[in-house]
Amino acid sequence: MSEEKKKKEEDAQLIALAGFLHETYSDSIHSILLDDDPSKLHLPLVIEFAKLMDFDPEFAGKLYSCPGEYLPFLDKAAKRVKDAMLEELGDLKDAVRKKKPVRVRIDVSGSPLEFPEASPSIGKVRANHMRKLITLKGTVIRSGGVKMIEYERDYMCRKCQHSFTVRPELEAGNRINLPALCPSKSSRGCGSASFQSVEGTTICRDYQEIKIQENVQLLGVGSIPRSMPVILMDDLVDSIKPGDDVIITGILSAKWSHDIKDVRCNLDPMLLANYVRRTNELKSDIDIPVETEEEFKHFWEEYRLTPLKGRNFILEGICPQIFGLFTVKLAVALTLIGGVQHVDASGTKVRGEPHMLLVGDPGTGKSQFLKFAAKLSNCSVITTGLGSTSAGLTVTAVKDGGEWMLEAGALVLADGGLCCIDEFDSMREHDRTTIHEAMEQQTISIAKAGLVTTLSTRTTVFGATNPKGKYDPDQSLSVNTTLSGPLLSRFDIVLVLLDTQNTAWDKIVSAHILKENFDEKKDKANASDAKWMLPKLRRYINYVKRFKPVLTKEAERVISSYYQLQRKSGTHNAG
């Protein structure tokens, strides 16, 4: 194909795309042009891939297969529409708006690019995805500083005065490689290898490197969560922080690993981000069909006159392998449902996420409750006190490529969800004190390696610990558990489970365990009489979270009296 014919086809494509953007996204372009915020150096225009596919399926297919080649077409088309609209604005246009470039961002929601082929998990990214437009979901575990990189510079041949543009190779560590010979297309050819940079032609862009990790909830037991570095540029930098759940659309590329003597140099995959969407607000939400909501409403209509009986029926599905312990099951349900955050006129926040601690003898089912609660929560991180340090629970500073970065710990990764800590007594005293702020203020203040910041930890902490020796009911809880008073005061519910020797009770428990195993092998004749299973319980807990209850005067009086009684008793056992 001749150069002239190819140029005509490109111009026709640009005109068609500009018409599509003007017709579909004129309001969006008009609003961002009128935005006079001086801090916004770029104008992001988010377009839906589904609409683009309806307009031109052939171009949409090319955009998926070769995004590096066809994304600039959309940027050029958006620039055309922006310039045309600036002319229409007349006196409102100014030099600042002219200089602000429009960056087209591709939103793949509701399009075929959400299928597994174009939206794989991080651990299933393969070589066939290279140079394609893919979408990855994960949690930000590491965030680097915002840098400025030289994105473009013009050079001129000293011999024939031919000018050409050179861009750095992100795959080679942002290194600029000059051509071996002058790229002049003259008939004779120049052949010179001597170039000089043209002053005033350097274009710099904001640059940030982060790392995302696939969601632990979606992995099987024994699977190691995989991670991938992501490069953010322009308006995307500093838009997310460690602990955020994100959906990132971008171009899969690769970079050379660090050059180490006597070690083979490999290509490590990385994602050049085009569009980033935070899903933190969706972390605690799951899709609840309308039929299921009607089922819940009908359930409470049946138990309208006996609500406590309906509550007890629901609690039968919580950790059914454990007999009895009704109070513990009720506390687990209330902890997962949570409360309502209160913000007063001065901006002071009172957390709505409760914390719960189980203190009990070995064999009382504490770990079973923790694991079941982790399954009920949509976002949960489970760890043990023996295998966790303060950095592993909060945040740690790591050095990568000569730069210090923050890497999120368990409490930050569980932001908006549940963090289960088993063997709480095995943690060192120093490690336990580091989570005081995370539990009460729901933030973590960091000052490490010159990085000073605050991260959000709006998480519910569910802990389990063994008593120090045999539990003595006559002693305070802090003496029995070796946990300090300030840490115990962070827990809203503390329940003590004792393994008392009772022949009648042991007989009932053993019969229950055998009956559970027998029931698993047979089908229940009437499904309506069966206990609620795990998926239904998860949906119900998320359904109840939508409500914002208000305390009545009678409830306030009961809670106030109970609080005063607890203060008089001088113990911290709220169970």
N, C-alpha and C positions, 0 to 999 in steps of 0.2 A: 504494500500500500504506500502510495506516495505521501510525502510530508504534507503537501497542500491538501490532499483529500482527508488525511487524518485530522488536520487542523479544522477543516470544515465540520467534520463529524463531532469533534470536541466542542466547537462553538454551538452547534445545534443542540448538543446534550446540555450545555450550560444554560442556554435559553429555555429549554424545557424544564430543567430543574428550578431555575429562577421563577418561572411561571407557577410551578407547583408550590414553592415556598411562599410566594406572594399571595397566592390564593388561599393557602391553608394556614399559614403562620404569620399573616400580616399583623394581626393584633399583638402577637408575642414580640415581633421585631419592633413594632411601634412603641410598646411599653418599655422595652429595654433601652431604646434610643432616648426616651424621655427621662430615664433614670439618671439623676444628677449626682449620685453618690460618687465622690472622687476616689474612694477606696477601691472601687470596682474597675480594675484595669482591663478586664475582658468582658465580652458580651456573650454568654453561653446561650445558644439556641437549641433547645431540646426538641427533637423531632421523633415521631413514632415510626419505627421500622414497618409496622403493619400498614400504616397509611402510605408509606413510600412504596411498599410492595404492591398495593392496590393501584398506585399511579403508574409505576413502571416496573413490572416483575423482572425484566431482563437486567435493568440497572441494579435492582436490589440483590439479585443473585451475584452479580459482579462485585457488589459492595461486600457481600459476605465472603466471597472467595479471595478477593484481592483488595482488602480495605486500605492498605497503604497507598494503592494507586488511585482509588476512586473516592476516598474521603476528601482529598483536596478539591474534587469537583464540587462537593457540597459547600465547602468553605468559600470557594470562588462564587458560586451561585448566591450564597447568603450575602456576600459582599456586594454583589450587583443589586440585590433587593435593598440592602441597607443604603447604598449610595442613592438609589432612586427615591427612597423615602426621605432621605435627608434633603434632597432637592424639593420635595413636596412640603417639607416643614418650613422652608423659607428662613425667616429671621431666627427661628429657634435653633437652627444648626450652629455649631461652632467647631473650632479646630480640634477640641478635645474629643468630641464624639467621632470626628472623622478618623482620628488616629486609633481609636479603640477597635481592635479586630473582633470579628464575630467568629466564635468557635462552635461548630455544629456538634451536638452531642446526640448519640443514637440511643433511644430507649426501646429495648426489645420486648417490653411487656406486651402480652397478648399476641405475640407473633410466633412464627415457626422456629425462631431462634431460641425459644425457651425449651425446645426438645432436647433430650440428652445428648444428641450428636453435637449441637452447637452450645450446649450448656452443661458440660461435664463437671463432675466433682474434681477437686484439685488433684486428688490421687489418681484420677483416670485421664489426665491430660497426656496425650501421646503425640508422636511426630506428625501424624496426619492433621493435627490441629494447627501446625505451624503456619504463620502468616495469615491466619483466618480470623474473622471477627467472632470471638467466643465470649461467653458470660460465665463468671465464676462467683460462687457464693461462699462466704467465710466470715471469720472474725479477725479483726485487726489485732495482731499480737505484738507488732513492732512498728515504730514510727520514727523516721529520721528527721533531721532538720530541713528547713526550706533553703534551697541553694539557688544560685543564679548561674545558668549555663549559657555558653555561647552557642546559639542555635544556628546562626547563619552568618557568613562573611563573604564578601566579594574579593577576588584576587584578579590581578592583571598580569598578563605575560609581558616581560620586559622587552621582548623582541618585536612582537607584532601588535602589542597593545590590546590584545583581545581580553575582555573581562568575562569572568565566569563565577558562579556561586558555589560555595562549598559548605556542606553541613556535616556536623560531627556524627560519628557512628556510635549510637547508644550501646550497641552490642560490644563495642571495644572500649567501653569505659569513657564515652564522650570524647574520644580522640579524633582530631581532625587530620585526615590523610589527604595530602595534596596529590594530584595526578602525576604520573611519571613523565608525561609529555603534555604539551599545550593542547587543550581540547578544541582548538580552532578548527572549523569545518571548511576552511578555504581550500581551493582546488590544489594548491601546491603543498599545503600543510606547513606548519611552523616548525615543529620538532624541538622547540626550546623546552628546557626544564627549569628555567629561572622565572620565579613569580614574585610579586610583591603585593601586600594587602592594600586594599583601597580604603582610605580613612573615611569614617562616617558611615560605613556600610554594615557594621556589626549589629546583629539583632540578638538580644538576650531574652531568655524566657525563664520563668520560675520553674523549679524542679524539686521534687521530693520523692524519696523512696520509702515505701512501707512494705510490710510483709503480712499476708493474710494466711489463716490456717482454717482448714475445713472443720465444719461443726462436729464436735465430739459426739453429739447426740445421734448423728446419722451413721456412726461407725459401729461395727460389731465388737464384741469382746476380744481383746488382744490386738486389735488394729491400731496402728500408729497414725495419728493425724498428720497429713502432709501439709506443707506450706509452700508458698510461692511469693517471690518479690514482685511488687507492683510499682510502676513509675507513674507519678501524678505530675501534670504540668498545667501551667496557667491557672485558671479559676478553680481547678480541682485541688490544688495544694492547700494543706492545712484545713481541709474540710471534714476530716475524720480523725479520730484519736484512738489509741489502744483501748480495746474492749468493745468497740462498735461492731455491730453486725452489718455487713455490707453486701451489696450485689454490684459487681463491677463488670462492665462491658469494655472490651478492648481488643488489641491485636496481640496475639501470642507471638513472642519473639524469643531470642536467646542471647545470652552474653557469655563471653569467655570467662571461665573461672580464673581465680588469681594465679599469676605465674609464679610457681614455686619450683625451685631447682629439684631435678630428678623426679618430679611428679607430673604425670600426664595432664595436659590441659583439656578440660571438657567444656561442653556447652551447657550452661544452666538455663532452664526456661524462665522467662519473665513475661509479665503482661504490661503492655503500654496502654494505660487506661484512657478510655474515651468518655465514659460516663460512669458516675458513681452514685449509688443510691443507698442511703442509710436505712436500715430496717429495725432500728432499736425499738421504735414504737410498736412494731409488729412482733417483737420477740415474745411477748406474753399472750399473743393472740393466735388462735387457730381457727380454721374454717369450721363454723358450726352451721349445718344445714337448717333450713327453716323447719323441716319435719322434726328434727331433734329438739329445737326450741319448743315446738308445740307439744312434744312428748314430755318435756320437763314441766311445762305449765299444766298439762293434764295430770301429771304425777302429783303435783301439789294441790290440785283440785280434789283429788281423791283423799288426800290427807289433810284437808282444810280444817277439819274439826280435831284431828289428832296430829299436829305438826311434829311433836317429839317422836311419834312412832315412825313418821316418814324420815326424820333425821336418822333414827337408829337403823332403818333399812339401808340408807345410803352408806352409813359407816360400816356395815357388814362387808362391803366390798373393799375396804381399806385394809391391806395386809391380811388377807383372809387366812393365811397359813398360821397366824398367831391367834390363839384362843383368848377370849376375854380382853383385858386391858382396854376397856371402852374409853376411859378418860384419855389415854394416850392417843388412840385413834381419832378422837374428837379434837385433841390438841393439834395433831398432824394436819387434819383437814382445815382447821382455822388458821394455822400458820401458812399453809399454801394459799388459802384464799386471801389472807392479808387484811389490812385495814385501809383507811383513807388518809392520805397525806394532808396535813393542815399547814397552811401558810398564813401568817398573821399580817397585819397592816405594815409592819416594819420589814417584812420580807423573810423573817425567821421561819425555817421549815421544821415541822415536827414529822418525823418519818412515819410512813404508813406500813412499812414492812416489819413484821414481828420477828423476833429471834427465839429459838427454842433449844433447850438443853436437856438431854436425857442422862440421868445419873443412875447407874444400876450395876448390880452384880453380873459377872459373866454368865452368859446363857439366858438372859432375860429378853433377848430379841431386839436389842438396840440397833444393831447393824442392819437387821431386816427392815426396820422402820425407815432407816436412812436410805437404803437402796430403793424401797418402794416409793418414798417421797421423791427421789431423783427421777424415777420413771414417770411420776404424775406431773412433774414440772416440764414445761416446754424448753426451758433453758436451765440446765443444771450442770454443776461441776462437783464431782465427788473426790475427796482426797482423804488422807490420813494424817494425823498429827505427827507420827513418827517419820513420815517421808516428806514433810513439808517444812520449809524454812520461812522466815519472814519475807524474803524476796520472792519465794515461790507463791506465797499467798497474796502479796500486794503487787509489787512491781520491781523489776530489776533493771539495772543499767548494763548493757552489753556493748562491746566494741566490735564494730563490723566495718572492715575496710578503712580503718583509721578514724572512724567517726563513732561517737557514743550515741546509742539509741536506747529508748525505753521499751522493755518487753513486759507485757501484761501478765499478772499472776492470776490465781484462781478467783479471787474476789472481784477483780476487774472484769475477767472473762464472764463471770456470772452476773454481770450488771443487768438488772431487770428480771432476774430469775432466782435460782436457789443454789446455795453453796453448802454442801454437806461435808462436815469435818468429823471423821471417826477417830477414835482414840485421842480425844482432845487433851487428855492428861499427859500424853507422850510428848507434847510440844514443849520446847524450852520456854522458860519464863520470858526471855527477851522476845521470842517469836510471838508469844501470846499478847504481849503489850502492844505490838505493832498494829493489831487489828482493832484496838479500842476506837480509834477515829473512824475506821471503815464501818463499824457496827452502829455507832451513834450518830455521827455527822453524815454518814454515807458518802464520804469523800476520802481520798488518800492524797496527802500532801507529800510531794517528792522534792528532794534536793540532793541529787546524786550526780557526780561527774559534771558539774556545771549546768545540769538540767533541773530547772525549778518549775514545777507545774502542779496542778491538782487534777486528779482523775475521779470519775464518778463510780461509786460502788453501791448503787441502789439495789442491794441484794438481801435476801433472807438467809440468815445463817442458822443451820440446823446441826447442832453438835451432839456428840455422844461421848461419855467418859466413864471410866470405872472409878469406884471409890478407893481411897487409900486404905488398903486392908479391908477389914469387915466394917460395914456401915454402922455407925453408932447414932441412933435416932436422938440421943441426948445432946450431941454436939452440933454445932452450926454446920451449914453446908460447906463453907470455905475450909473448915478443918477436915471434913471428910473427903474432900476432893483435891486439896492443895491448890485450888483455883482462888485467885485473889478476889476480894470483895468488889473492886471496881469492874473487873471483868464479868463477875456474876450479875452485877447490876445491869449489864447490857442485855441480858437475856430476859425476855418478857414472860416466858413460860419455862419453869424448871420442874421436871417431874422425876421422882425417885422410884426406881424399880428394884424391889428386894426379892431375892430368891429364898422364900421361906420354905421350910420342910413341912409339907402337909400331904399326907397320904391320899386323902380324898381329892384334893386339887390335882395331884400328879395323875391320878386315875382319869379325871375328866380331860386333862390336857392330852394324855396319850391317846384316849379314844377320839378326840378331835383330830389329831394328826393322822390317825389311821383312816378316819372317815374322809378327810380331805383327799388322801391318796385314792380311796375307793371311788369318790365322786368324779375324779378326773378321768376314770376309765369308762364311765357310763354317761350316756346322754340324758339330760334332764328332760322330762316329759313336758313340763310347762315352763316355757322360757320366761314368762312374766313373773314367776316365783323365784327365778334365779337371782343371785347377787349381781350388782352392777360390775361389769368387767372394766379393765384398765382404760380402754379407749373412751368408754362412756363417762367414766369418772373424770378423765382429763377434760373432756368437753364440758362437763357440768361445772368443774372448778373455774374454767375460763368464762363460762356463761355467768356465774355468780359474781365474778370479779367486775363485771360491767356496772353493777349496781353501786350506788353511793349512799349507804344507809346513814340516817341521822338519829342520834340518841334521843330517846324520850326522857322526860323528867324523872320517871320512875327508874329507868335504867341508869341514869346519872347518879341517882341516890344510892342504888345498890353498889355501883362501882366505887363511889366515894366511901361508903361504909366499909367495903372490903379492903380498900387501900389503907384506911386508918387502922383496921384490924391487923393487917400485915405489918404495919409500922410499929404497932404496939408489941407484937410478938417478938420482934428483934431478929427474926430469921429471914433468909432470902428465898426460902422455898415457897414459890408461888403455886405449887401444885397442890 
